[in-house]
Amino acid sequence: MEELMGFLVVLVIATTIYKITSLKHSKKGSSKEFKHMLAEELVDRDDKANALEERLRVVEKIVTDNHTSSVLSDEIDNLKEK
């Protein structure tokens, strides 16, 4: 699970760097506009990272708790609905 978490963190960081670079080179607006877009992108990145961490915690709980197969199936279905 820790390997998966590390991979997800690297993926989020790489995506953020790519988006920042794209924004910087594609927009010819002012520095103030770029800073605003950068701040929005960083907030979006943080939201995605938090959501991934929460989902991973749920998966870890499902895997480590002693559940019957029907309870496990119900929890997986609940995750899919989110």
N, C-alpha and C positions, 0 to 999 in steps of 0.2 A: 504494500500500500504506500509506503514512503517513496518508493521509486515512481509510482504513478503520480503522487503529489508533486515530486520534483519535476517530472516531465510536464505536468500541467502548468506549473509556475514558469518554467522556461518557455513554454508555448505562449503564455500570456505576455511575458516580457518581450519575446521576439515579435509578436503581433503589434505590440505597442510601439516598439522601435520602428517597425516598418511603417505604421500609420503616421508616426511623427515625421519620419523622413519624407513620406509622400506629401503630407500637408505642407511641409516646409518648402518643397520644391515645386508643388503644383499651384500654390497660392502666391499671387503677386501683391497681396494686400499689405497693410502696415504691420509693423511688429506687434502692435497692440492686438490686432485681429488674430495674429498667429498665437500669441500668448493665451488669448481667450479660447481658441480652438484646442490648443495644447492642454489647457486646464480641463476642458470638457472631455478630452480623450483620456486623460489620466483618471478622472472620476469614473468614466466608463470602464476602464481597465480594473480599477479597484472594485467596482460592483461585480464584474465578471469573476475576479479572483475570489471574492467573498462568497459568491454563489457556488463556485466550484469547491471551495473548502467545505461549505455546508453540506453539499451533496456527498462529498467524500466522507465526512463524519457520519452521515446517515448510512452509507454503504458499509463503513467499518463497523458500525453498531449492528447492522443486520448480519454481517459475517461473524462477528464475535459473540453475539447473544445466542443463547440456546432457544431457538424457536422451532415450532413444528413447521412442517413444510407448507401447511395452509396459511399460517401467519406470515411466513416468509414471502409467499406468493402475493398475499394482500399488500404487504409493505412495498414490494417491487411495483405492483400495480399503482399504488399511491404515488410513488416516485415518478412513474411515467406520466401521470396526470399533471404534475407540476410543470 
